[in-house]
Amino acid sequence: MANKHYEVLVIGGGISGAALFYELAKYTDVKSIGLVEKYDALATLNSKGTSNSQTIHCGDIETNYTVDKAKSVKRTAKMVEKYCLQYNYQNKFMFAHQKMAIGVGDDEVNFMRKRYEDFKELFPYLEVFEKEKLKEIEPKLVFDKNGNERPESIVGVGVEGGQWSTVDYGKMTESLVENTQNIKEKTTDAFFNSQVTSIEKIGKTHVVKTAKDTFTADFVVVDAGAHSLYLAHRMGHGTNYGCLPMAGSFYATTKKMLNGKVYMVQHPKLPFAALHGDPDILLNGFTRFGPTALALPKLERYHGNGTVIDFFKTLRFDGSVAKIFADLLGDKDIRNYVLRNFLFEVPYLNKRLFVKDARKIVPSLQVDEIEYAEGFGGVRPQVLDKTNQKLMLGEASINPGTGILFNMTPSPGATSCLGNAERDVKIVCDYLGKNFDQEAFNKDLVD
């Protein structure tokens, strides 16, 4: 039974925990870092290649991003690209694909044209693809099953190539931990099959217990997805937050339908990703459509039902949560969206309904050309802000100022992993009186 002390202990072996593990070892004078993972391998949940869209979300084709948010996300997305290039991971688990967001119908077309004008300075490589150009570079967007042109107006805004767009975040997670453990002058231990059962602060030290080990640490960072909030609540932190786990499913084709990533205009009322088509790097480049968005009463998707109880404990249902749900479901658009996404999970109905939606991207798509992608998709911890009685968008971090952090990172958490780790490294170093080499960090990952 291990009883080890670390200056910093990271809980969670997904992309977020691995990025922090790496940055602490490479860019600070912290001497000992431990990584504790619940399962027998890294990235078995949302960071796994089959659990997400494999996209580097930099804000160029994500139509729900403001210019300011895109500036922030662009910086962190560039870190992913620069990290992979630094170690020559391009075309191993990072790839360049054509990518675009499309507007279908006059209103969306006008929106996309305006968006291009607003964003072209931030992303100088963006181009406007008129219908004739789309026929050439992404013909499936234009023609129906009979070879006729779709009747609606359509425009794409994106880039034909040359931009790194796609990453297997599971492989990237493994690389971050491997590269961390290659730094020989530091203690960098990783422990698997180590589900955390309790965290307690005694004096200045945190005592972290698993079923088989006890760890102590001066600082603890919890990067455990939806379970971050569960563990925070266990310690009495973040009780003004609840968690609504949203499961995303995908449908896969048995052939290459799209030459690159195609995203649609985001519905302004919906906090969840709009349907998109991606060349799946784990399915020979065949097109994968998704995600759906289904509220699921469990914190993990494919690990039995053991996390159902954890869900109810983390939801902390009360009047504020009831009001958030009532406000969401009181909106006709959101209510219809929730019902439709529930039906996407019902056998027989699911494919037929999904194909109708996916035809907005590929008008020729037929029911027999797609299959429900078994085992694909994950659970995103959407955070409920009970104080302000609303569903939060993006990431949430709880910092009680006592030497522990709890991070919840729904999409684009993988894209932001190195940027979020930079934020946390600074908090850790400030608390412990350690030094962060910002110059070296910028040289490798920013400049």
ABEGO torsion letter per residue (X at the ends): XBBBBBABBBBEABAAAAAAAAAAAAABABABBBBBBABABBGABAABAAABAGBBBAGAABAABBAAAAAAAAAAAAAAAAAAAAAGABGAABBBBBBBBBBBEAAAAAAAAAAAAAAAAABAABBBBBAAAAAAABAAAABBAAGBBBABBBBBBEBABGBBABBBAAAAAAAAAAAAAABAABBBBBBBGBBBABBBBBEABBBBBBAABBBBBABBBBBAEAAAAAAAAAAGBGAABBBBBBBBBBBBBABBABABBBBBBBBAABABBBBBBBBBAAAGGBBBBOBBBBBBBBABAABEAAAAAAAAAAAGBBAAAAAAAAAAAABAAAAAAAAAAAAAABBGAAAAAAAAAAAAABAABBAAABBBBBGBEBBBBBBBBAAAGBBBBEBBBBBAGAGBBBBBBBOBAAAAAAAAAAAAAAAAAAAAGBBBBAAAAAAAAAX
